[in-house]
Amino acid sequence: MKILIFVLCLFCTAFISCSVTESENQPLYSPDHKTPVTGGIVITSKYDPTPLGAWGNPSNPNEWKLSGFASGPSYKGGAYGFWLENPFPDPAKDSTRIFFQVPKVSNVRVYIVPARLMGSPDNSTSLIVGGVFLSPQGIAIKVLENKLLQPGHHWRDWDLTDNNNSPVPAGFYRVYMEAGSDLLWRDILVYRDKKDLPADLRTLLMKIYNITEFNL
């Protein structure tokens, strides 16, 4: 009987251990398990998330709040809102910083999913031929955060690499922030060379920065 009990305990321990390991290794996906579709980006500088303009037709700010419980940035009497700022810079070449805030102790997940421009093929996140990056199920290619966080302001830098630390190709990406039932997102355009940027976006950037040529 003692041997039987020992065997059962050993089996249960192994089962629990395997379950935890499998759970920890489960990949993250976009909410609908599909490649997100973007209409454009909010342009920001490398210094802060303040919008400098918009290219294309980025979603209305009201649509960034995908949960009825999410609230904008605030700090009143020590109370923070649940919020995800515009990544900066955007478009990004080398890295981009992502500020976010949580109102209470929460398990927060911040992750990057390849996206595609509205009207482009379902399996493409790139504006240029040969720059196709596949993620047909909306799987996260970079997890920036996945743990319990204290209330307040936080930030994470994305060096434009995937989970294997390999540089991602030029194209659109979406950063998701999840905490319980709350979900927010922003879009990022990654470029590696000037030719990765649409001509009208280069023109807009030159106008914003008051320069005659967009320097990379």
N, CA, C and O of each residue as an XYZ file, in Angstrom:
864
protein
N       0.829     -1.206      0.000
C       0.000      0.000      0.000
C       0.867      1.261      0.000
O       0.594      2.226     -0.713
N       1.950      1.220      0.846
C       2.836      2.374      0.900
C       3.495      2.630     -0.461
O       3.673      3.768     -0.894
N       3.850      1.508     -1.116
C       4.478      1.635     -2.427
C       3.505      2.247     -3.431
O       3.889      3.080     -4.251
N       2.238      1.825     -3.357
C       1.217      2.345     -4.261
C       1.007      3.838     -4.047
O       0.912      4.606     -5.004
N       0.933      4.245     -2.766
C       0.756      5.661     -2.442
C       1.942      6.482     -2.949
O       1.778      7.581     -3.479
N       3.161      5.912     -2.771
C       4.360      6.597     -3.229
C       4.344      6.802     -4.740
O       4.689      7.871     -5.243
N       3.930      5.739     -5.460
C       3.863      5.818     -6.916
C       2.844      6.862     -7.362
O       3.100      7.629     -8.290
N       1.681      6.891     -6.695
C       0.648      7.857     -7.033
C       1.122      9.293     -6.791
O       0.869     10.185     -7.600
N       1.808      9.502     -5.674
C       2.325     10.838     -5.362
C       3.361     11.273     -6.396
O       3.391     12.427     -6.821
N       4.205     10.324     -6.787
C       5.227     10.610     -7.788
C       4.590     10.989     -9.115
O       5.045     11.916     -9.786
N       3.525     10.264     -9.497
C       2.814     10.520    -10.743
C       2.165     11.902    -10.718
O       2.242     12.649    -11.693
N       1.520     12.239     -9.586
C       0.848     13.535     -9.472
C       1.847     14.679     -9.545
O       1.592     15.703    -10.180
N       2.989     14.492     -8.887
C       4.024     15.527     -8.908
C       4.534     15.765    -10.323
O       4.708     16.905    -10.753
N       4.769     14.669    -11.038
C       5.252     14.774    -12.416
C       4.213     15.428    -13.306
O       4.554     16.236    -14.171
N       2.924     15.080    -13.098
C       1.841     15.656    -13.911
C       1.733     17.155    -13.693
O       1.602     17.920    -14.648
N       1.790     17.579    -12.416
C       1.694     18.999    -12.101
C       2.874     19.753    -12.684
O       2.718     20.848    -13.225
N       4.054     19.161    -12.572
C       5.264     19.790    -13.093
C       5.177     19.975    -14.600
O       5.535     21.032    -15.119
N       4.702     18.948    -15.307
C       4.563     19.022    -16.767
C       3.526     20.066    -17.160
O       3.708     20.806    -18.127
N       2.416     20.118    -16.385
C       1.354     21.069    -16.703
C       1.848     22.495    -16.571
O       1.550     23.342    -17.414
N       2.622     22.771    -15.491
C       3.142     24.115    -15.282
C       4.113     24.489    -16.383
O       4.095     25.607    -16.899
N       4.981     23.514    -16.742
C       5.961     23.774    -17.796
C       5.282     24.064    -19.114
O       5.669     24.992    -19.824
N       4.250     23.263    -19.455
C       3.527     23.479    -20.701
C       2.832     24.819    -20.701
O       2.798     25.515    -21.715
N       2.265     25.184    -19.528
C       1.560     26.454    -19.435
C       2.510     27.624    -19.626
O       2.180     28.598    -20.304
N       3.710     27.523    -19.017
C       4.679     28.593    -19.123
C       5.193     28.750    -20.547
O       5.576     29.842    -20.968
N       5.197     27.634    -21.288
C       5.738     27.659    -22.637
C       4.685     27.919    -23.704
O       4.998     27.934    -24.894
N       3.443     28.122    -23.289
C       2.392     28.371    -24.258
C       2.640     29.701    -24.967
O       2.883     30.708    -24.300
N       2.586     29.732    -26.283
C       2.805     30.992    -27.005
C       1.639     31.957    -26.810
O       0.516     31.540    -26.526
N       1.914     33.237    -26.965
C       0.873     34.257    -26.893
C       0.384     34.559    -28.300
O       1.151     34.498    -29.261
N      -0.892     34.884    -28.414
C      -1.503     35.180    -29.707
C      -2.254     36.496    -29.632
O      -2.587     36.975    -28.548
N      -2.516     37.074    -30.794
C      -3.426     38.203    -30.861
C      -4.794     37.709    -30.383
O      -5.065     36.510    -30.445
N      -5.650     38.600    -29.913
C      -6.920     38.181    -29.314
C      -7.764     37.244    -30.168
O      -8.400     36.335    -29.635
N      -7.781     37.447    -31.486
C      -8.599     36.595    -32.351
C      -7.768     35.563    -33.119
O      -8.265     34.913    -34.039
N      -6.489     35.421    -32.727
C      -5.594     34.457    -33.380
C      -5.428     34.752    -34.872
O      -5.193     33.842    -35.667
N      -5.550     36.018    -35.242
C      -5.375     36.415    -36.633
C      -4.336     37.530    -36.722
O      -4.056     38.208    -35.733
N      -3.769     37.714    -37.906
C      -2.822     38.799    -38.114
C      -3.563     40.133    -38.027
O      -4.500     40.360    -38.793
N      -3.165     41.019    -37.112
C      -3.853     42.311    -36.992
C      -3.717     43.136    -38.272
O      -2.716     43.050    -38.984
N      -4.740     43.929    -38.541
C      -4.754     44.791    -39.719
C      -4.696     46.242    -39.262
O      -5.487     46.666    -38.420
N      -3.750     47.008    -39.823
C      -3.612     48.413    -39.460
C      -3.879     49.301    -40.660
O      -3.657     48.903    -41.804
N      -4.352     50.494    -40.393
C      -4.590     51.450    -41.460
C      -3.480     52.474    -41.570
O      -3.438     53.243    -42.530
N      -2.567     52.496    -40.587
C      -1.487     53.471    -40.567
C      -0.863     53.546    -39.195
O      -1.102     52.685    -38.348
N      -0.058     54.580    -38.969
C       0.610     54.728    -37.683
C       0.494     56.156    -37.174
O       0.278     57.092    -37.944
N       0.642     56.305    -35.871
C       0.786     57.605    -35.237
C       2.288     57.887    -35.176
O       3.039     57.103    -34.596
N       2.727     58.983    -35.760
C       4.155     59.307    -35.841
C       4.623     59.931    -34.531
O       4.011     60.872    -34.028
N       5.704     59.402    -33.989
C       6.301     59.942    -32.769
C       7.806     60.087    -32.963
O       8.394     59.432    -33.824
N       8.424     60.949    -32.159
C       9.867     61.136    -32.226
C      10.555     60.137    -31.304
O       9.891     59.338    -30.644
N      11.877     60.181    -31.257
C      12.626     59.268    -30.394
C      12.653     59.744    -28.944
O      13.215     59.074    -28.078
N      12.042     60.909    -28.678
C      12.153     61.502    -27.351
C      10.954     61.245    -26.439
O      11.124     61.109    -25.228
N       9.759     61.176    -26.994
C       8.573     60.950    -26.152
C       7.410     60.487    -27.022
O       7.492     60.539    -28.249
N       6.327     60.034    -26.390
C       5.197     59.471    -27.149
C       4.208     60.486    -27.701
O       3.155     60.097    -28.207
N       4.518     61.779    -27.617
C       3.599     62.797    -28.119
C       3.402     62.646    -29.634
O       4.387     62.621    -30.372
N       2.171     62.546    -30.111
C       1.934     62.409    -31.554
C       2.401     63.641    -32.313
O       2.086     64.770    -31.938
N       3.155     63.413    -33.387
C       3.599     64.502    -34.256
C       2.771     64.558    -35.527
O       2.806     65.549    -36.257
N       2.042     63.516    -35.785
C       1.225     63.439    -36.984
C       0.742     62.018    -37.149
O       0.973     61.165    -36.292
N       0.075     61.773    -38.247
C      -0.430     60.430    -38.528
C      -0.227     60.129    -40.001
O      -0.429     60.991    -40.856
N       0.170     58.908    -40.287
C       0.315     58.470    -41.669
C      -0.746     57.413    -41.963
O      -0.999     56.525    -41.150
N      -1.365     57.526    -43.147
C      -2.429     56.597    -43.466
C      -3.673     56.930    -42.666
O      -4.012     58.099    -42.482
N      -4.339     55.915    -42.200
C      -5.559     56.112    -41.413
C      -5.502     55.229    -40.172
O      -6.222     54.235    -40.083
N      -4.640     55.592    -39.205
C      -4.577     54.794    -37.983
C      -5.928     54.794    -37.283
O      -6.704     55.741    -37.409
N      -6.195     53.748    -36.560
C      -7.494     53.622    -35.901
C      -7.767     54.806    -34.997
O      -6.855     55.387    -34.409
N      -9.017     55.146    -34.899
C      -9.456     56.201    -34.009
C      -9.016     55.886    -32.578
O      -9.123     54.740    -32.142
N      -8.518     56.896    -31.835
C      -8.099     56.643    -30.446
C      -9.153     55.943    -29.604
O      -8.820     55.187    -28.691
N     -10.430     56.191    -29.907
C     -11.485     55.525    -29.147
C     -11.469     54.011    -29.348
O     -11.933     53.255    -28.494
N     -10.919     53.573    -30.509
C     -10.877     52.144    -30.794
C      -9.669     51.472    -30.168
O      -9.589     50.244    -30.133
N      -8.714     52.277    -29.667
C      -7.565     51.682    -28.995
C      -7.998     51.022    -27.690
O      -7.341     50.104    -27.200
N      -9.112     51.500    -27.130
C      -9.603     50.945    -25.876
C     -10.501     49.764    -26.203
O     -11.696     49.928    -26.448
N      -9.921     48.582    -26.204
C     -10.673     47.394    -26.603
C     -11.471     46.800    -25.456
O     -12.266     45.882    -25.658
N     -11.263     47.319    -24.255
C     -11.992     46.816    -23.097
C     -12.790     47.945    -22.471
O     -12.353     49.096    -22.468
N     -13.955     47.618    -21.945
C     -14.779     48.623    -21.298
C     -14.213     49.092    -19.978
O     -14.696     50.067    -19.403
N     -13.179     48.398    -19.484
C     -12.621     48.742    -18.181
C     -11.347     49.574    -18.277
O     -10.857     50.080    -17.267
N     -10.808     49.719    -19.483
C      -9.561     50.461    -19.651
C      -9.812     51.955    -19.489
O     -10.867     52.458    -19.875
N      -8.857     52.650    -18.927
C      -8.991     54.090    -18.741
C      -7.698     54.780    -19.131
O      -6.631     54.168    -19.120
N      -7.797     56.061    -19.477
C      -6.648     56.805    -19.938
C      -5.664     57.131    -18.840
O      -5.898     56.815    -17.674
N      -4.541     57.774    -19.216
C      -3.501     58.083    -18.238
C      -3.997     59.067    -17.191
O      -4.637     60.064    -17.524
N      -3.708     58.792    -15.942
C      -4.131     59.683    -14.867
C      -3.315     59.384    -13.618
O      -2.768     58.293    -13.461
N      -3.245     60.356    -12.748
C      -2.616     60.146    -11.452
C      -3.277     61.102    -10.479
O      -2.849     62.245    -10.320
N      -4.316     60.624     -9.836
C      -5.082     61.454     -8.915
C      -5.121     60.758     -7.556
O      -5.749     59.712     -7.387
N      -4.447     61.356     -6.615
C      -4.425     60.768     -5.277
C      -3.791     59.398     -5.258
O      -4.160     58.542     -4.453
N      -2.827     59.189     -6.151
C      -2.133     57.899     -6.177
C      -2.804     56.870     -7.058
O      -2.362     55.722     -7.100
N      -3.868     57.248     -7.771
C      -4.600     56.286     -8.608
C      -4.153     56.389    -10.059
O      -4.235     57.454    -10.670
N      -3.687     55.291    -10.594
C      -3.282     55.240    -12.001
C      -4.404     54.637    -12.836
O      -5.218     53.863    -12.333
N      -4.437     54.998    -14.108
C      -5.344     54.353    -15.040
C      -4.623     53.209    -15.735
O      -3.415     53.040    -15.574
N      -5.355     52.436    -16.497
C      -4.774     51.363    -17.310
C      -4.550     51.954    -18.696
O      -5.503     52.350    -19.367
N      -3.274     52.013    -19.132
C      -3.001     52.763    -20.351
C      -1.742     52.257    -21.036
O      -0.798     51.793    -20.395
N      -1.759     52.363    -22.371
C      -0.611     52.027    -23.202
C      -0.322     53.231    -24.093
O      -1.179     53.643    -24.876
N       0.876     53.795    -23.981
C       1.235     54.987    -24.746
C       1.664     54.628    -26.175
O       1.899     53.464    -26.499
N       1.756     55.662    -27.017
C       2.306     55.469    -28.351
C       3.772     55.049    -28.237
O       4.528     55.686    -27.504
N       4.192     54.000    -28.939
C       5.613     53.651    -28.950
C       6.410     54.804    -29.559
O       5.916     55.504    -30.444
N       7.632     54.999    -29.088
C       8.458     56.050    -29.672
C       9.922     55.614    -29.743
O      10.459     55.071    -28.777
N      10.575     55.857    -30.904
C      10.002     56.502    -32.087
C       9.132     55.540    -32.890
O       9.211     54.321    -32.736
N       8.309     56.117    -33.740
C       7.488     55.353    -34.675
C       7.297     56.227    -35.920
O       6.657     57.274    -35.829
N       7.833     55.825    -37.082
C       8.456     54.535    -37.378
C       9.791     54.357    -36.658
O      10.432     55.327    -36.254
N      10.198     53.083    -36.505
C      11.397     52.754    -35.744
C      12.382     51.978    -36.605
O      11.997     51.136    -37.416
N      13.662     52.280    -36.411
C      14.702     51.586    -37.162
C      15.566     50.689    -36.280
O      15.892     49.566    -36.665
N      15.935     51.179    -35.100
C      16.841     50.438    -34.226
C      16.152     49.896    -32.972
O      16.410     48.768    -32.551
N      15.277     50.706    -32.384
C      14.556     50.290    -31.186
C      13.398     51.247    -30.973
O      13.338     52.311    -31.590
N      12.489     50.872    -30.109
C      11.377     51.747    -29.756
C      11.019     51.505    -28.300
O      11.138     50.383    -27.809
N      10.588     52.532    -27.618
C      10.260     52.427    -26.192
C       8.751     52.422    -26.015
O       8.033     53.147    -26.703
N       8.281     51.609    -25.098
C       6.848     51.441    -24.864
C       6.548     51.723    -23.398
O       6.941     50.959    -22.516
N       5.843     52.832    -23.143
C       5.404     53.194    -21.805
C       4.001     52.644    -21.567
O       3.167     52.642    -22.472
N       3.749     52.180    -20.355
C       2.401     51.751    -20.002
C       2.202     51.925    -18.505
O       3.165     52.081    -17.755
N       0.951     51.897    -18.078
C       0.670     52.029    -16.655
C      -0.477     51.110    -16.261
O      -1.370     50.817    -17.055
N      -0.424     50.664    -15.010
C      -1.442     49.763    -14.476
C      -1.982     50.347    -13.173
O      -1.219     50.923    -12.397
N      -3.289     50.207    -12.921
C      -3.907     50.833    -11.755
C      -3.784     50.027    -10.464
O      -3.968     50.567     -9.373
N      -3.474     48.739    -10.585
C      -3.384     47.888     -9.394
C      -2.435     46.736     -9.684
O      -2.040     46.522    -10.830
N      -2.076     46.003     -8.655
C      -1.207     44.847     -8.842
C      -1.870     43.903     -9.839
O      -2.985     43.432     -9.612
N      -1.185     43.633    -10.934
C      -1.789     42.850    -12.015
C      -0.732     41.999    -12.700
O       0.445     42.356    -12.741
N      -1.173     40.869    -13.235
C      -0.308     40.092    -14.105
C      -0.412     40.718    -15.498
O      -1.458     40.636    -16.142
N       0.653     41.330    -15.948
C       0.639     42.115    -17.193
C       1.430     41.387    -18.276
O       2.521     40.870    -18.037
N       0.854     41.363    -19.461
C       1.527     40.785    -20.623
C       1.637     41.858    -21.701
O       0.641     42.450    -22.115
N       2.852     42.091    -22.139
C       3.114     43.033    -23.235
C       3.869     42.256    -24.295
O       4.946     41.722    -24.027
N       3.312     42.189    -25.505
C       3.931     41.355    -26.528
C       3.694     41.929    -27.918
O       2.769     42.710    -28.146
N       4.562     41.514    -28.842
C       4.563     42.035    -30.208
C       4.058     40.971    -31.181
O       4.497     39.822    -31.146
N       3.130     41.371    -32.047
C       2.575     40.476    -33.062
C       2.749     41.128    -34.435
O       2.443     42.311    -34.584
N       3.228     40.397    -35.438
C       3.297     40.961    -36.787
C       1.914     41.399    -37.259
O       0.923     40.711    -37.015
N       1.851     42.536    -37.929
C       0.582     43.050    -38.445
C       0.723     43.255    -39.950
O       1.789     43.021    -40.519
N      -0.356     43.692    -40.587
C      -0.298     43.963    -42.021
C      -1.106     45.207    -42.327
O      -2.068     45.535    -41.632
N      -0.698     45.888    -43.376
C      -1.400     47.090    -43.795
C      -2.716     46.712    -44.448
O      -2.795     45.729    -45.184
N      -3.735     47.484    -44.178
C      -5.046     47.228    -44.755
C      -4.948     47.142    -46.282
O      -4.408     48.038    -46.931
N      -5.471     46.061    -46.840
C      -5.431     45.868    -48.276
C      -4.270     45.022    -48.744
O      -4.221     44.639    -49.913
N      -3.316     44.716    -47.846
C      -2.179     43.878    -48.223
C      -2.534     42.417    -47.984
O      -3.501     42.133    -47.276
N      -1.767     41.468    -48.563
C      -2.064     40.037    -48.381
C      -2.106     39.631    -46.916
O      -1.409     40.207    -46.081
N      -2.924     38.642    -46.614
C      -3.112     38.218    -45.233
C      -1.833     37.744    -44.567
O      -1.710     37.825    -43.345
N      -0.878     37.249    -45.346
C       0.320     36.687    -44.732
C       1.510     37.642    -44.799
O       2.645     37.231    -44.555
N       1.263     38.915    -45.127
C       2.376     39.852    -45.282
C       2.287     40.979    -44.274
O       1.215     41.538    -44.046
N       3.423     41.311    -43.668
C       3.485     42.462    -42.776
C       4.417     43.507    -43.353
O       4.767     44.465    -42.663
N       4.827     43.347    -44.604
C       5.848     44.227    -45.159
C       5.306     45.047    -46.323
O       4.384     44.634    -47.027
N       5.908     46.219    -46.503
C       5.542     47.087    -47.612
C       6.359     46.776    -48.853
O       6.025     47.241    -49.943
N       7.426     45.999    -48.708
C       8.348     45.783    -49.817
C       8.391     44.321    -50.226
O       8.230     43.426    -49.396
N       8.607     44.092    -51.496
C       8.718     42.735    -52.018
C       9.945     42.071    -51.401
O      11.022     42.666    -51.345
N       9.774     40.845    -50.942
C      10.891     40.140    -50.330
C      10.981     40.352    -48.837
O      11.797     39.716    -48.169
N      10.151     41.240    -48.296
C      10.195     41.504    -46.863
C       9.053     40.850    -46.120
O       8.617     41.345    -45.080
N       8.565     39.735    -46.650
C       7.401     39.083    -46.060
C       7.770     38.385    -44.762
O       8.769     37.670    -44.688
N       6.960     38.600    -43.751
C       7.137     37.942    -42.453
C       5.827     37.241    -42.127
O       4.786     37.888    -42.017
N       5.872     35.937    -41.975
C       4.647     35.163    -41.830
C       4.241     34.984    -40.371
O       5.069     34.635    -39.530
N       2.997     35.219    -40.082
C       2.417     34.932    -38.777
C       0.912     34.825    -38.970
O       0.159     35.637    -38.431
N       0.460     33.818    -39.743
C      -0.948     33.739    -40.111
C      -1.896     33.560    -38.927
O      -3.086     33.855    -39.038
N      -1.378     33.079    -37.793
C      -2.250     32.870    -36.637
C      -2.134     33.992    -35.614
O      -2.704     33.899    -34.527
N      -1.404     35.045    -35.950
C      -1.267     36.149    -35.015
C      -0.425     35.793    -33.804
O      -0.688     36.289    -32.708
N       0.583     34.944    -33.975
C       1.402     34.529    -32.849
C       2.401     35.618    -32.481
O       2.942     36.295    -33.356
N       2.644     35.783    -31.185
C       3.596     36.792    -30.722
C       5.017     36.371    -31.078
O       5.420     35.237    -30.821
N       5.770     37.292    -31.671
C       7.152     36.981    -32.016
C       8.114     37.590    -30.999
O       9.317     37.336    -31.058
N       7.594     38.393    -30.065
C       8.418     38.948    -28.996
C       7.549     39.212    -27.773
O       6.533     39.901    -27.866
N       7.942     38.671    -26.641
C       7.251     38.919    -25.375
C       8.125     39.859    -24.557
O       9.237     39.497    -24.172
N       7.631     41.060    -24.291
C       8.390     42.052    -23.543
C       8.129     41.983    -22.052
O       8.986     42.357    -21.251
N       6.957     41.509    -21.676
C       6.601     41.400    -20.259
C       5.538     40.348    -20.064
O       4.610     40.235    -20.866
N       5.669     39.578    -19.002
C       4.648     38.582    -18.665
C       4.824     38.195    -17.209
O       5.285     37.098    -16.895
N       4.451     39.116    -16.318
C       4.600     38.844    -14.892
C       3.754     39.813    -14.072
O       3.126     40.725    -14.611
N       3.752     39.596    -12.768
C       3.005     40.444    -11.843
C       3.732     41.778    -11.683
O       4.928     41.805    -11.392
N       3.007     42.886    -11.875
C       3.594     44.216    -11.749
C       2.844     45.040    -10.709
O       1.645     44.859    -10.501
N       3.556     45.932    -10.071
C       2.959     46.847     -9.113
C       2.266     47.985     -9.861
O       2.614     48.258    -11.010
N       1.295     48.656     -9.239
C       0.633     49.782     -9.907
C       1.612     50.915    -10.167
O       2.541     51.143     -9.392
N       1.390     51.622    -11.270
C       2.249     52.750    -11.597
C       2.718     52.722    -13.032
O       2.191     51.971    -13.853
N       3.713     53.543    -13.335
C       4.265     53.648    -14.679
C       5.355     52.607    -14.896
O       6.153     52.329    -14.002
N       5.375     52.043    -16.088
C       6.400     51.066    -16.465
C       6.776     51.321    -17.920
O       6.032     51.968    -18.657
N       7.919     50.816    -18.320
C       8.282     50.876    -19.735
C       9.178     49.702    -20.077
O       9.873     49.143    -19.228
N       9.133     49.349    -21.366
C       9.986     48.302    -21.901
C      10.509     48.770    -23.258
O       9.785     49.409    -24.021
N      11.745     48.454    -23.549
C      12.333     48.771    -24.840
C      12.280     47.543    -25.740
O      12.602     46.434    -25.314
N      11.875     47.750    -26.975
C      11.910     46.672    -27.963
C      13.020     46.977    -28.936
O      13.005     48.014    -29.598
N      13.989     46.075    -29.030
C      15.130     46.276    -29.919
C      14.867     45.759    -31.330
O      15.799     45.539    -32.104
N      13.604     45.569    -31.652
C      13.175     45.139    -32.990
C      13.740     43.766    -33.350
O      14.122     43.515    -34.493
N      13.787     42.882    -32.349
C      14.173     41.496    -32.574
C      13.033     40.595    -32.129
O      12.115     41.029    -31.434
N      13.105     39.323    -32.543
C      12.092     38.369    -32.125
C      12.557     37.654    -30.855
O      13.561     38.032    -30.252
N      11.821     36.625    -30.458
C      12.158     35.901    -29.226
C      13.490     35.172    -29.317
O      14.050     34.777    -28.294
N      14.004     34.990    -30.529
C      15.321     34.372    -30.721
C      16.415     35.419    -30.875
O      17.556     35.101    -31.210
N      16.043     36.695    -30.619
C      16.974     37.821    -30.738
C      17.474     38.031    -32.160
O      18.559     38.574    -32.368
N      16.686     37.603    -33.134
C      17.000     37.854    -34.536
C      16.245     39.105    -34.988
O      15.070     39.255    -34.654
N      16.886     40.009    -35.737
C      16.214     41.226    -36.192
C      14.974     40.887    -37.018
O      15.016     40.012    -37.883
N      13.880     41.580    -36.747
C      12.661     41.360    -37.527
C      12.754     42.162    -38.814
O      13.426     43.193    -38.844
N      12.098     41.716    -39.874
C      12.141     42.457    -41.140
C      11.285     43.719    -41.079
O      10.465     43.887    -40.176
N      11.488     44.595    -42.050
C      10.690     45.810    -42.142
C       9.221     45.446    -42.313
O       8.891     44.468    -42.983
N       8.354     46.228    -41.713
C       6.926     45.969    -41.833
C       6.170     46.476    -40.628
O       6.732     47.167    -39.777
N       4.907     46.138    -40.554
C       4.051     46.578    -39.457
C       4.017     45.546    -38.337
O       4.079     44.339    -38.569
N       3.917     46.064    -37.110
C       3.816     45.211    -35.930
C       2.836     45.860    -34.956
O       2.668     47.079    -34.940
N       2.202     45.032    -34.159
C       1.273     45.545    -33.149
C       1.741     45.115    -31.764
O       2.075     43.951    -31.541
N       1.760     46.073    -30.836
C       2.087     45.756    -29.452
C       0.783     45.687    -28.665
O      -0.005     46.633    -28.653
N       0.570     44.544    -28.005
C      -0.607     44.344    -27.164
C      -0.207     44.448    -25.698
O       0.896     44.061    -25.310
N      -1.113     44.973    -24.898
C      -0.955     44.996    -23.451
C      -2.208     44.395    -22.834
O      -3.317     44.877    -23.066
N      -2.027     43.350    -22.052
C      -3.147     42.672    -21.404
C      -2.939     42.660    -19.892
O      -1.826     42.458    -19.407
N      -4.016     42.877    -19.167
C      -4.016     42.759    -17.711
C      -5.424     42.364    -17.298
O      -6.328     43.199    -17.283
N      -5.610     41.095    -16.962
C      -6.955     40.618    -16.649
C      -7.847     40.730    -17.861
O      -7.526     40.194    -18.922
N      -8.971     41.426    -17.719
C      -9.907     41.580    -18.831
C      -9.603     42.815    -19.679
O     -10.286     43.071    -20.670
N      -8.589     43.572    -19.296
C      -8.231     44.782    -20.039
C      -7.269     44.464    -21.167
O      -6.372     43.636    -21.013
N      -7.457     45.123    -22.299
C      -6.613     44.905    -23.462
C      -6.473     46.206    -24.243
O      -7.468     46.845    -24.584
N      -5.224     46.593    -24.523
C      -4.942     47.776    -25.319
C      -3.892     47.427    -26.368
O      -3.163     46.447    -26.216
N      -3.814     48.224    -27.431
C      -2.800     47.970    -28.442
C      -2.399     49.243    -29.160
O      -3.139     50.227    -29.182
N      -1.190     49.204    -29.758
C      -0.685     50.276    -30.614
C       0.069     49.632    -31.779
O       0.515     48.488    -31.681
N       0.206     50.367    -32.873
C       0.898     49.834    -34.048
C       2.248     50.505    -34.253
O       2.431     51.681    -33.939
N       3.192     49.732    -34.786
C       4.560     50.199    -35.022
C       4.956     49.845    -36.454
O       4.663     48.748    -36.931
N       5.619     50.771    -37.132
C       6.187     50.490    -38.444
C       7.699     50.396    -38.298
O       8.355     51.366    -37.917
N       8.250     49.226    -38.602
C       9.689     49.002    -38.543
C      10.275     49.190    -39.938
O       9.741     48.662    -40.913
N      11.371     49.938    -40.035
C      12.056     50.077    -41.318
C      13.540     49.822    -41.108
O      14.080     50.081    -40.033
N      14.184     49.318    -42.132
C      15.620     49.047    -42.065
C      16.406     49.957    -43.002
O      17.609     50.152    -42.832
N      15.715     50.507    -43.986
C      16.341     51.378    -44.970
C      15.289     52.352    -45.465
O      14.091     52.098    -45.335
N      15.726     53.453    -46.026
C      14.791     54.478    -46.485
C      13.779     53.922    -47.476
O      12.636     54.376    -47.519
N      14.193     52.951    -48.264
C      13.276     52.392    -49.268
C      12.140     51.595    -48.636
O      11.152     51.291    -49.304
N      12.271     51.254    -47.357
C      11.193     50.538    -46.666
C      10.018     51.448    -46.355
O       8.921     50.973    -46.058
N      10.243     52.763    -46.420
C       9.198     53.729    -46.090
C       8.479     54.182    -47.356
O       9.132     54.521    -48.343
N       7.157     54.195    -47.346
C       6.410     54.705    -48.505
C       6.817     56.145    -48.806
O       7.167     56.899    -47.897
N       6.770     56.522    -50.075
C       7.213     57.850    -50.493
C       6.449     58.959    -49.772
O       7.039     59.959    -49.362
N       5.118     58.777    -49.615
C       4.342     59.831    -48.963
C       4.672     59.942    -47.479
O       4.543     61.018    -46.896
N       5.100     58.830    -46.859
C       5.504     58.882    -45.457
C       6.844     59.614    -45.331
O       7.040     60.390    -44.395
N       7.763     59.372    -46.266
C       9.046     60.090    -46.241
C       8.809     61.590    -46.384
O       9.433     62.396    -45.694
N       7.898     61.953    -47.286
C       7.577     63.365    -47.482
C       6.999     63.976    -46.215
O       7.350     65.095    -45.843
N       6.111     63.238    -45.552
C       5.490     63.724    -44.322
C       6.528     63.878    -43.215
O       6.491     64.851    -42.462
N       7.450     62.927    -43.110
C       8.493     63.008    -42.084
C       9.405     64.206    -42.318
O       9.820     64.869    -41.367
N       9.719     64.486    -43.592
C      10.554     65.643    -43.903
C       9.845     66.944    -43.512
O      10.472     67.896    -43.048
N       8.527     66.959    -43.710
C       7.754     68.145    -43.343
C       7.707     68.306    -41.825
O       7.860     69.413    -41.308
N       7.494     67.201    -41.118
C       7.412     67.248    -39.655
C       8.725     67.714    -39.041
O       8.736     68.544    -38.132
N       9.835     67.172    -39.547
C      11.133     67.502    -38.995
C      11.801     68.682    -39.680
O      12.920     69.058    -39.330
N      11.105     69.278    -40.672
C      11.589     70.452    -41.370
C      12.985     70.234    -41.944
O      13.899     71.029    -41.726
N      13.124     69.144    -42.678
C      14.400     68.819    -43.318
C      14.164     68.550    -44.806
O      13.036     68.301    -45.232
N      15.226     68.604    -45.574
C      15.109     68.398    -47.015
C      15.276     66.926    -47.395
O      14.892     66.514    -48.490
N      15.850     66.139    -46.485
C      15.994     64.711    -46.755
C      15.879     63.951    -45.446
O      16.459     64.339    -44.432
N      15.120     62.860    -45.483
C      14.936     62.068    -44.275
C      16.180     61.224    -44.038
O      16.426     60.257    -44.758
N      16.955     61.585    -43.042
C      18.194     60.871    -42.754
C      17.931     59.619    -41.936
O      17.143     59.638    -40.990
N      18.593     58.530    -42.306
C      18.417     57.282    -41.587
C      19.504     57.110    -40.551
O      19.523     56.107    -39.838
